[in-house]
């Protein structure tokens, strides 16, 4: 009588351990659907400043209609269609490396392996990714997985 119970417990334990190894993967194509900046937060805080709102609206209208897509590949490599990760002039590559865990997403330079940008993972599911810039918490990016 004990052997079927022990066998069942052993199978349950093995299935649980096997299931833990299959964490969700970030590998795939992700489209940026919304992003907030610190400037927008400043404009919202000061409702009486219409000039700032006009500047923020003008900056939004300057962004193109081209979908902004990041493709996370195997071996911690990634590519972006337009500049999403970093807007620094010193950063001019659309191909870079990344490190991802459930709490953080770091974008790295391909050659030097130095961190370009660090993000805190607010939410990660099979079809959505919400990240906040680690150095500027008011800067948030929302991605959805595309095929």
GROMACS elastic network, one bead per residue, 0.5 to 0.9 nm:
[ bonds ]
;  ai    aj funct       b0    kb
    1     4     6  0.61171   500
    1     5     6  0.70792   500
    2     5     6  0.52993   500
    2     6     6  0.60798   500
    2     7     6  0.84902   500
    3     6     6  0.50136   500
    3     7     6  0.58742   500
    3     8     6  0.84265   500
    4     8     6  0.59977   500
    4     9     6  0.85405   500
    5     8     6  0.50508   500
    5     9     6  0.61522   500
    5    10     6  0.85344   500
    6     9     6  0.50899   500
    6    10     6  0.60610   500
    6    11     6  0.85804   500
    7    10     6  0.50873   500
    7    11     6  0.61632   500
    7    12     6  0.85772   500
    8    11     6  0.51646   500
    8    12     6  0.61122   500
    8    13     6  0.85914   500
    9    12     6  0.50521   500
    9    13     6  0.61196   500
    9    14     6  0.86191   500
   10    13     6  0.51353   500
   10    14     6  0.62028   500
   10    15     6  0.86253   500
   11    14     6  0.51253   500
   11    15     6  0.61099   500
   11    16     6  0.85401   500
   12    15     6  0.51717   500
   12    16     6  0.61245   500
   12    17     6  0.86478   500
   13    16     6  0.50978   500
   13    17     6  0.61858   500
   13    18     6  0.85602   500
   14    17     6  0.51498   500
   14    18     6  0.60596   500
   14    19     6  0.85317   500
   15    18     6  0.50565   500
   15    19     6  0.60600   500
   15    20     6  0.86461   500
   16    19     6  0.51023   500
   16    20     6  0.62757   500
   16    21     6  0.89805   500
   17    20     6  0.52029   500
   17    21     6  0.67798   500
   18    21     6  0.55165   500
   18    22     6  0.72536   500
   19    22     6  0.54960   500
   19    23     6  0.80351   500
   20    23     6  0.65255   500
   22    25     6  0.83616   500
   24    27     6  0.89786   500
   24   124     6  0.85597   500
   24   125     6  0.74389   500
   24   126     6  0.68318   500
   25    28     6  0.82416   500
   25   126     6  0.80061   500
   26    29     6  0.86395   500
   26    30     6  0.88097   500
   26    72     6  0.65831   500
   26    73     6  0.84598   500
   26   100     6  0.78109   500
   26   124     6  0.86375   500
   26   126     6  0.82916   500
   26   129     6  0.87955   500
   27    30     6  0.89576   500
   27    71     6  0.73165   500
   27    73     6  0.52997   500
   27    74     6  0.65274   500
   27    76     6  0.86777   500
   27    78     6  0.88981   500
   28    70     6  0.83076   500
   28    71     6  0.55491   500
   28    72     6  0.52398   500
   28    73     6  0.64365   500
   28    74     6  0.89163   500
   28   145     6  0.72034   500
   28   146     6  0.77196   500
   28   147     6  0.76830   500
   29    69     6  0.66692   500
   29    70     6  0.57993   500
   29    72     6  0.63261   500
   29    73     6  0.85613   500
   29   144     6  0.84903   500
   29   145     6  0.58389   500
   29   146     6  0.55124   500
   29   147     6  0.65208   500
   30    68     6  0.84835   500
   30    69     6  0.55556   500
   30    70     6  0.52827   500
   30    71     6  0.61664   500
   30    72     6  0.78909   500
   30   127     6  0.87234   500
   30   128     6  0.82823   500
   30   129     6  0.82642   500
   30   143     6  0.57515   500
   30   144     6  0.54147   500
   30   146     6  0.56916   500
   30   147     6  0.85074   500
   31    67     6  0.68982   500
   31    68     6  0.57158   500
   31    70     6  0.64280   500
   31    71     6  0.86555   500
   31   142     6  0.83655   500
   31   143     6  0.52145   500
   31   144     6  0.54221   500
   31   145     6  0.63425   500
   31   146     6  0.66040   500
   32    35     6  0.74931   500
   32    67     6  0.74492   500
   32    68     6  0.55111   500
   32    69     6  0.61731   500
   32    70     6  0.79248   500
   32    84     6  0.82381   500
   32   141     6  0.69379   500
   32   142     6  0.58633   500
   32   144     6  0.67164   500
   33    67     6  0.84779   500
   33    68     6  0.80564   500
   33   141     6  0.78964   500
   33   142     6  0.58421   500
   33   143     6  0.56060   500
   33   144     6  0.69157   500
   34   140     6  0.81908   500
   34   141     6  0.59738   500
   34   142     6  0.51687   500
   34   143     6  0.72173   500
   35   139     6  0.72230   500
   35   140     6  0.54334   500
   35   142     6  0.60945   500
   35   143     6  0.88883   500
   36    39     6  0.82992   500
   36    40     6  0.66369   500
   36    41     6  0.79834   500
   36   138     6  0.71819   500
   36   139     6  0.53646   500
   36   140     6  0.51758   500
   36   141     6  0.66209   500
   36   142     6  0.88816   500
   37    40     6  0.54353   500
   37    41     6  0.68017   500
   37    42     6  0.89857   500
   37   136     6  0.87573   500
   37   138     6  0.60721   500
   37   140     6  0.67655   500
   37   141     6  0.89011   500
   38    41     6  0.50942   500
   38    42     6  0.63232   500
   38    43     6  0.87362   500
   38   136     6  0.75439   500
   38   137     6  0.82459   500
   38   138     6  0.50896   500
   38   139     6  0.57340   500
   38   140     6  0.89982   500
   39    42     6  0.50548   500
   39    43     6  0.62339   500
   39    44     6  0.86627   500
   39    52     6  0.85711   500
   39    56     6  0.72687   500
   39   138     6  0.87648   500
   39   139     6  0.89770   500
   40    43     6  0.50331   500
   40    44     6  0.61479   500
   40    45     6  0.85782   500
   40    52     6  0.89572   500
   40    53     6  0.81324   500
   40    56     6  0.68583   500
   40   138     6  0.88678   500
   41    44     6  0.51011   500
   41    45     6  0.61731   500
   41    46     6  0.87908   500
   41   138     6  0.71243   500
   42    45     6  0.51085   500
   42    46     6  0.64068   500
   42    52     6  0.85976   500
   43    46     6  0.53147   500
   43    47     6  0.65898   500
   43    48     6  0.88797   500
   43    49     6  0.72025   500
   43    50     6  0.83929   500
   43    52     6  0.61027   500
   43    53     6  0.59903   500
   43    56     6  0.79160   500
   44    47     6  0.58931   500
   44    53     6  0.84270   500
   46    49     6  0.58203   500
   46    50     6  0.87657   500
   46    52     6  0.88223   500
   47    50     6  0.72166   500
   47    53     6  0.85712   500
   48    51     6  0.89272   500
   49    52     6  0.57474   500
   49    53     6  0.68924   500
   50    53     6  0.50300   500
   50    54     6  0.62719   500
   50    55     6  0.87504   500
   51    54     6  0.51323   500
   51    55     6  0.63570   500
   51    56     6  0.87129   500
   52    55     6  0.50997   500
   52    56     6  0.61861   500
   52    57     6  0.86052   500
   53    56     6  0.50598   500
   53    57     6  0.60861   500
   53    58     6  0.85174   500
   54    57     6  0.50913   500
   54    58     6  0.60706   500
   54    59     6  0.85907   500
   55    58     6  0.50780   500
   55    59     6  0.61819   500
   55    60     6  0.86793   500
   56    59     6  0.51493   500
   56    60     6  0.62988   500
   56    61     6  0.87485   500
   57    60     6  0.51139   500
   57    61     6  0.62632   500
   57    62     6  0.87965   500
   58    61     6  0.51081   500
   58    62     6  0.63895   500
   59    62     6  0.52070   500
   59    63     6  0.70159   500
   60    63     6  0.56307   500
   60    64     6  0.89078   500
   61    64     6  0.76254   500
   63    66     6  0.84927   500
   64    67     6  0.81262   500
   65    68     6  0.87403   500
   66    81     6  0.87259   500
   66    82     6  0.83387   500
   67    81     6  0.78650   500
   67    82     6  0.82810   500
   68    80     6  0.74088   500
   68    81     6  0.58676   500
   68    82     6  0.57822   500
   68    83     6  0.79169   500
   68    84     6  0.70698   500
   69    79     6  0.83213   500
   69    80     6  0.56812   500
   69    81     6  0.53604   500
   69    82     6  0.72094   500
   69    84     6  0.81128   500
   69   143     6  0.87089   500
   69   146     6  0.89369   500
   70    78     6  0.69228   500
   70    79     6  0.56742   500
   70    81     6  0.64677   500
   70    82     6  0.83945   500
   70    84     6  0.78750   500
   70    85     6  0.89417   500
   71    77     6  0.85669   500
   71    78     6  0.54706   500
   71    79     6  0.52570   500
   71    80     6  0.62568   500
   71    81     6  0.84362   500
   72    76     6  0.72406   500
   72    77     6  0.62405   500
   72    79     6  0.67399   500
   72    80     6  0.87521   500
   72    97     6  0.88559   500
   72    98     6  0.81353   500
   73    76     6  0.62324   500
   73    77     6  0.51711   500
   73    78     6  0.54521   500
   73    79     6  0.80342   500
   74    77     6  0.62183   500
   74    78     6  0.83175   500
   75    97     6  0.85330   500
   76    96     6  0.86272   500
   76    97     6  0.54917   500
   76    98     6  0.52038   500
   76    99     6  0.63516   500
   76   100     6  0.82979   500
   77    95     6  0.74545   500
   77    96     6  0.59753   500
   77    98     6  0.61310   500
   77    99     6  0.89262   500
   77   110     6  0.84267   500
   78    94     6  0.83027   500
   78    95     6  0.58147   500
   78    96     6  0.54125   500
   78    97     6  0.56836   500
   78    98     6  0.67613   500
   78   107     6  0.88144   500
   79    93     6  0.88060   500
   79    94     6  0.55122   500
   79    96     6  0.63365   500
   79    97     6  0.84453   500
   80    83     6  0.67094   500
   80    84     6  0.69842   500
   80    85     6  0.80962   500
   80    93     6  0.89337   500
   80    94     6  0.53073   500
   80    95     6  0.66811   500
   80    96     6  0.85849   500
   81    84     6  0.81892   500
   81    94     6  0.70080   500
   82    85     6  0.88575   500
   82    94     6  0.72666   500
   83    86     6  0.63933   500
   83    87     6  0.64145   500
   83    92     6  0.85696   500
   83    93     6  0.87585   500
   83    94     6  0.71603   500
   84    87     6  0.73430   500
   85   107     6  0.74690   500
   85   116     6  0.80562   500
   85   117     6  0.69137   500
   86    89     6  0.86573   500
   86    91     6  0.69294   500
   86    92     6  0.89022   500
   86   116     6  0.70777   500
   86   117     6  0.68001   500
   87    90     6  0.86364   500
   87    91     6  0.71928   500
   87    92     6  0.85957   500
   88    91     6  0.54128   500
   88    92     6  0.79082   500
   89    92     6  0.65695   500
   91    94     6  0.87727   500
   91   109     6  0.84573   500
   91   116     6  0.80523   500
   93    96     6  0.70451   500
   93   109     6  0.86232   500
   93   110     6  0.89246   500
   95   109     6  0.85331   500
   95   110     6  0.74632   500
   96   107     6  0.70072   500
   96   108     6  0.60978   500
   96   109     6  0.55345   500
   96   110     6  0.50158   500
   96   111     6  0.86885   500
   97   106     6  0.84359   500
   97   107     6  0.58877   500
   97   109     6  0.61807   500
   97   110     6  0.55907   500
   97   113     6  0.76205   500
   98   105     6  0.70432   500
   98   106     6  0.54876   500
   98   108     6  0.54964   500
   98   109     6  0.85039   500
   98   115     6  0.87739   500
   99   104     6  0.80251   500
   99   105     6  0.58080   500
   99   106     6  0.51376   500
   99   107     6  0.66175   500
   99   108     6  0.76836   500
  100   103     6  0.78840   500
  100   104     6  0.59657   500
  100   106     6  0.64825   500
  100   107     6  0.88026   500
  101   104     6  0.55489   500
  101   105     6  0.65738   500
  101   121     6  0.84521   500
  102   105     6  0.81590   500
  102   121     6  0.66917   500
  102   123     6  0.86416   500
  102   124     6  0.74364   500
  103   119     6  0.87185   500
  103   120     6  0.60204   500
  103   121     6  0.50903   500
  103   122     6  0.76102   500
  103   123     6  0.88956   500
  104   118     6  0.72318   500
  104   119     6  0.57144   500
  104   121     6  0.51368   500
  104   122     6  0.87143   500
  104   131     6  0.83282   500
  104   134     6  0.87408   500
  105   117     6  0.84896   500
  105   118     6  0.59774   500
  105   119     6  0.51277   500
  105   120     6  0.63653   500
  105   121     6  0.66220   500
  105   131     6  0.79937   500
  106   115     6  0.65175   500
  106   116     6  0.75380   500
  106   117     6  0.59551   500
  106   119     6  0.61954   500
  106   120     6  0.86968   500
  107   113     6  0.89524   500
  107   114     6  0.84346   500
  107   115     6  0.57826   500
  107   116     6  0.54771   500
  107   117     6  0.53462   500
  107   118     6  0.63775   500
  107   119     6  0.84532   500
  108   111     6  0.87216   500
  108   112     6  0.80227   500
  108   113     6  0.52379   500
  108   114     6  0.53256   500
  108   116     6  0.52675   500
  108   117     6  0.73194   500
  108   118     6  0.89094   500
  109   112     6  0.56876   500
  109   114     6  0.54437   500
  109   115     6  0.64103   500
  109   116     6  0.62803   500
  110   113     6  0.56049   500
  110   114     6  0.81447   500
  111   114     6  0.82576   500
  112   115     6  0.88347   500
  113   116     6  0.87924   500
  115   118     6  0.70714   500
  117   133     6  0.76072   500
  117   134     6  0.80284   500
  117   135     6  0.86994   500
  118   132     6  0.85819   500
  118   133     6  0.61758   500
  118   134     6  0.54855   500
  118   135     6  0.75993   500
  119   131     6  0.58038   500
  119   132     6  0.52645   500
  119   135     6  0.80873   500
  119   137     6  0.89000   500
  119   140     6  0.89070   500
  120   130     6  0.86046   500
  120   131     6  0.54754   500
  120   132     6  0.51723   500
  120   133     6  0.62617   500
  120   134     6  0.56463   500
  120   137     6  0.86107   500
  121   124     6  0.68743   500
  121   129     6  0.75496   500
  121   130     6  0.61694   500
  121   132     6  0.66162   500
  121   133     6  0.89984   500
  122   129     6  0.77513   500
  122   130     6  0.53465   500
  122   131     6  0.53387   500
  122   132     6  0.68510   500
  123   128     6  0.74404   500
  123   129     6  0.56571   500
  123   130     6  0.50214   500
  123   131     6  0.70740   500
  124   127     6  0.79372   500
  124   128     6  0.59083   500
  124   130     6  0.65178   500
  124   131     6  0.85879   500
  125   128     6  0.52888   500
  125   129     6  0.64876   500
  126   129     6  0.83359   500
  126   144     6  0.89632   500
  126   145     6  0.75636   500
  127   143     6  0.84060   500
  127   144     6  0.55692   500
  127   146     6  0.80075   500
  128   142     6  0.74216   500
  128   143     6  0.57005   500
  128   145     6  0.60537   500
  129   141     6  0.81965   500
  129   142     6  0.59256   500
  129   143     6  0.50413   500
  129   144     6  0.63092   500
  129   145     6  0.79797   500
  130   140     6  0.72018   500
  130   141     6  0.58417   500
  130   143     6  0.62685   500
  130   144     6  0.87664   500
  131   134     6  0.88877   500
  131   139     6  0.86013   500
  131   140     6  0.57397   500
  131   141     6  0.54121   500
  131   142     6  0.66038   500
  131   143     6  0.84521   500
  132   135     6  0.86864   500
  132   136     6  0.75442   500
  132   137     6  0.56372   500
  132   138     6  0.72260   500
  132   139     6  0.57087   500
  132   141     6  0.63558   500
  132   142     6  0.88929   500
  133   136     6  0.51576   500
  133   137     6  0.53730   500
  133   138     6  0.75070   500
  133   139     6  0.55923   500
  133   140     6  0.63907   500
  133   141     6  0.82911   500
  134   137     6  0.59486   500
  134   139     6  0.87327   500
  135   139     6  0.88562   500
  136   139     6  0.56923   500
  136   140     6  0.87153   500
  137   140     6  0.71430   500
